[in-house]
Amino acid sequence: MDIQSKQLIEKYSQWGSAREALIKWENVHCLKVNLSYDEKIEESILRNAAKEEKNKLEHDKQNPPIRYGYLQDYVDKMKSDRSAAQDEKHIDLYEKTLADNPRSLVIFSIDFPYDITTRKTVYPSTFTIPSRYQGVPVVAFHGQLAEYKWSEYADWFEPNDTLEELTVQEGIIMIGTSAFHECVSLRSVSLPGSLKIISREAFSNCKRLSTIVLPDSIEVIETGAFEYCEQIKSIVIPSKLNKIETACFSGSGLERVSIPGNIISIGHSAFAGCRNLKSVNISEGVRAIEDFAFDECYDLSRIVFPKSLTDISEKIFQDRYASLSDQREELKSVEPTIYCYKGTDGYFFGMDHHMKVELLD
């Protein structure tokens, strides 16, 4: 952009936006019937600059710069961080990957362009997380597709209301913390058979997400990964997963859930607030249900407890601030019927809490 264009843009736009400058120029000259020669020159310069600016935004949106690092450096940093004890599974998985691909990369961010006219980051409606970058394998995505903002009073994510379809390419083994949190228009996600870990709040608050299949390769789904995904009606739990973590599906739109026998424990508030949930079938092999796992599931009418279930919290259905009987009376919610075997912990739980119990053969 030449000096004359820059000077004109600065004259009409305090933010340096060519499109904003053009709009303000048009507002200033809108009542003029005939423009002077100099004014016509100004208009031409600003229109060309605005067109150039728009084309560059579109190009940068489709070809955003990627910030990455080598997986080995990332693992070394995790090991040196004293708080990284919680990431042992991540480290083990990464070290196995390094044995096969020592030059593997981790994507830390995708720098989509910032539109100074609208004051917003510009995202595409469809996007693919690549499994190779500059010819080198990419194994993990730790970026975020909603803009993180902060002030002296609070930190928050600015919702991404543009992204609708997401594809994660084969070869990616991890999706990082809050990667797609607040992608409020995201409807469809395609995950690869290579995926092992979905990190904390990776898809939380994706309120329109309705189409997602969890591949059987997944070994860990962390806290709040699908929290408040209100359009997810059903989900198949992967066969290699051994725990449903805290608030994993809380506030989601699930209607029926089948918990397979590979799950050992159903975590704190795992399905809390699933107000459309009507039926839960817990298979043989599941041993524990933690506090508030089905809290505020007011339509839940049927739940099957297996013989293997020996550790049942007293508060799996109970609201945090009210007794179970008070909660039912106030909200006129459905009373769950427990289906179980006589003499099991599930049977005694139902009897102790004066719930409906139906015996299984």
N, C-alpha and C positions, 0 to 999 in steps of 0.2 A: 504494500500500500504506500502511495507516494505522500509527500509532505502535505500537499494541498488537501488531499482526502482526510488525512489525520486532523488537520486544523479545522476543517468543516465539522467533522464528527465531534471533536472536543467542544466546538462552539454550541452545538445543539444537544449534546448528550453528556451529562456529568459522569456517566458510567463507561463512556467510550464505545457505545453500541451504535453501529451504522444504521440498523433498522429503527432504533429509537430516535436517532438523529433525523432520519427521513420523515418519520411520523410528526416530529415536532416542527420540522421545516414546512411540511404540508399544512400544519395547523396555522403557522404564521402567515403563509401566503395563500390560504384557501379562498380569500375574498377578492383576490386580484384577478381581473379579467385577462389582462395581458402581462406576461412576465418580461422583465428586461433581459437583455442578452446575458448579463452576469448571473441573474437568477436562474436562467435556463441552464447555464453551465453548472451552477451549484446543484440544481435538481438532478442533472445527468450524473454528476460525480457521486452524489449520495445514493442514487438508485443502483449504480454499478457496485458501489461499496456494500450496500445492503444485500445485493444478490450474491456477491462474493462471500460475505459473512455467512449467509444461509447455506450456501453450498459447502463451505468448510465445516460447518456444524454437522451437516448430514454425513460428510465423509468421515469426520472424527467419530461420529456415533457408530458407524459401521466398522471402523478400523481403530478402536481405542488403544492407546498405549497400555502395555501390560507390565506391571512391576512384579518381579519374581526373585527367587533366591534358590540356592542349591539346597536340596533336602538334607545333605550331610551337615551343613552349617546350621540348619534349623534344628536338627536333632541335638547337636552339640549344645546349642543355646538352651534347649528344653532341659537337658541333663544338668546344666549348670544353675538353672533356676530352682531354688529351694521349694518353691510352691508347685513345682511340676510333678510332684508325687502322684497327683490325681490323673496325670497324663501317661501313666505307665503303659496302658494299652496302646495309646497312640505311638509311643516310642518303640514298643515291641513290633508293632505293625510296620512302622517306618524302617526299622533296622532289617526286617525281612525283605522289604522292598529294595533297600540299598544293596543287599547281597546280589540281587538280580540286575538292578539298574543303578550303579553307583553315581551316575551323573544326573539323577532325577531332579526335577524342579518342583517348587511350590509356588503357586500364584498367590501373591499377597494383596494385590489390588488391580482393578481394571479402571483406568482413568477416563471415564466418559466425559465429554466436554461440558463446560458450564456455559449456559446461555445468559449473557449479561443483560439481555433485553427482558427476559422473563424472571431472571434471578433464580433459575433452577438448573440442576444437572439434567442433561438430555440423555434419556435412555432409549434403547430400541424396544420394539414390541415383542420381538423374538430374539433369543440369544443362545449361543452354544458355548459351554465351557470346554476349551480344547484339551485334548490329551497329549498334544505335542506343541511345542513352541520353539521356533527357529530350529526345528529338527530334533529337539531334545524332549524326552518323555516328561509329561507333567502328571504328578500323582495326587496332588491335593490342591483344593481351592480354599484359601483363607481370606478372600476378599469379601466385600459387602456391596450388595446392589441396592441398598437404600442409604441415603446420605446421612452420616452421623454428624450431629450438630451439638454445640455446647454453648453455655453462657455462664455467668457467675452464679446463676440461680439453679440451673438444671441442665442435664444432658438428655438428648432425645434423638430418635431417628426420624428424618423427614421421609414420609411414605413415598415409595416408588409406585406411582399410579399408571405407569406406561407398560412395563414388562408383562406380557400375557402368556408367553410360551417359553419354556426353558428345556434345553437338552444338555445333559452332561455326558460327555463322550466316554466310550469304553477305555479303560486304563486308569481313570480317576478312582482312588480308593477312599478319599475323605472329603467331606464337605464341612467347612469350618463354622465356628460360632457365629450366629446371626447372619449367615451368608445371604439369606433371602428374607430375612425378617422385615415385615412391613412392606413387602411387595404385594400391595393390596389388590392389584388387578391380575395377578398371576393365576391362570386357570389350569394349566397343564404342565406337568413335569415328567420328563423321561430320564430315568436313572439307569446307569450301566450295570451289567452283571459283575463288574470288578469292584463295586462300591462296598466298603467295609464299615465305615463309621459316618453317621450323621450327627454332627456336634450340637451343642446347646442352642436352642431357639433358632435352628437353621431355617425353618419354614414357619416360625410363629407369626401369627397375625396376617397370614396369607388368606384373607377372608373369602376369596373367590376360588381358591384352589379346590378343584373337584376331581381331577384326574391325576392319580399317581399310583404306581405299582412299586412296592418295595421288593427289590430282588432278594433272593434267598442268600446271597453272598453277605448281606449285612450282619455284622456281629454286635454292633453297639449303636443304639439310638439314645442320645443323651437327653438331659432334662429339658422339658418344654419344646422339644423339636417341632411338634405339630400343634402347639397350643393355639387355640382360637382359630383353627382352620374350619370355619363354620360350614363349608360346603362339602367337606369330606363325609360321605355317607357310610362308606365301608372301607375296610382295610384288611389285608392279609398279613399276619405277623410272620416275618421271616423265620425260617427253620433253624438258623444258627444263632438267633438272639436268645439270651438266657435271662434277661430282666427287662421289664417295662419300667423305665425310669420315672422319677418324680415329674408330675404334670405333663407327661409326654404327649397325651392326647386331650388334655383338659380343655373344656370349652369348645370342643370340636363338634361337628354335626353327625357323628357316628350314630347309627340306629341299631346295629347289631354287631356284637363282637364275639369272636371265638378265640380263646387263649389256648394255644397249643401246648403240649406237654414239655416242649423244650424250654419253656419259660419257668424259671424257679420261683420268681417273686414278682408281684405286681406292686409297683412303688407308690409312695405317698402322693395322693391326688392324681394318680395316673389318668383317670377318666372323670375327674371331678368337673361338674358343670356341663356334662354332656346331656343336655336337656331333652334330646330326641332319642336317647338310648333306651331301648325297650327290652333287649335280651342279651344276656351274657352267658356264654358256655365256657366253663373253665375245665380243661382236659386233665386227665390223670397225669401226674408228674409235677404239677404246680404245687408249691409247698406253703407259700406265704402271701398274705395280702396286707399291705401297710395302711396306716391312718388315712382316712378320707379318700380312699381309692375311688369310691363311687359316690362321693358327696355331691349333693345337688343334682343327682340323676333322677329327676322327679317323675319320669315316665317309665322307669325301670320296673318291669313287672315279673321278670323271670331271671333267675341266676342259678346256674348249676355248680355245686361244690363237689369236687372229687374226693376220693378216700385219702389221697396224698396230702390234702390241705390240712396242715397241722398248726399253722401259725396265723391266726386271724385276728387282726386288730379289733378291739371293741368299737372302734369308730369308723368302720369302713363306709357306712352309709350316713353317718351323723354329721349334721351341720356343725361348724366350729363353735357356734354361739347358741345352739338350742338343742334340747333333747330330741330324740328321734320322734317321739309321740307328739311333741309340740310342733315340730316341723311339719309333720303330716297334716295335722289339724289346720295349721295356718295356711299352708299352700295347697291343701286338698290334693296332694300328690298320690300317685299310685303306690300301694304297699307291695314291695317285692315278695314273690314267693320263692323260697329256697328249695331247690331240688337236690337231694343228697341221699346218702346211705345211712341207715339207722346205726347209731352208736359211734359215728364219726364226729370229728371236731366241728364240721359244718352243721351236723344235726344238733349238737348241743348249743352251738351259737344261735341257731334259729329259735330253739326252745327258750334259752335264757333271755332273748330279746323279744319274746312273745310275737314272733313272726309266723307267717304261714309256712308250713313245711310239708313238702310232698316227697315221699320216699321213692327212691329208685330201686329197681330189682337188682 
